[in-house]
Amino acid sequence: MRVTINKQQCVGCGLCEELLPEVFIMQNQKSRVKQEGLKKADKYEVLTIAEDCPAEAIIVSENADDES
C-alpha cells in the first residue's frame, strides 16, 4: 500500500497526524507521509483516516510489490 498527500487539497487541519503520528507529520502547515511502505498493521487506520480527511487529500493506492 502506498499513501500520498495531495498538497494542493490539504488544508493543514492536522487530523491525520493527530490520529496516526507514526505515519503522518505536519510540515509547513501541510500533511506529509513520514514513511514509505506501510506495515500491514497500519492499513486499516490509514484507510479510515483517508476517508475522514475533510479535504480528501490522502491518496491510498494498492501496490502489489509492497509486502511490508
Secondary structure by P-SEA (a helix, b strand, c coil): cbbbbccccccccccccccccccccccccccccccccccccaaaaaaaaaaacccccbbbbbbccccc
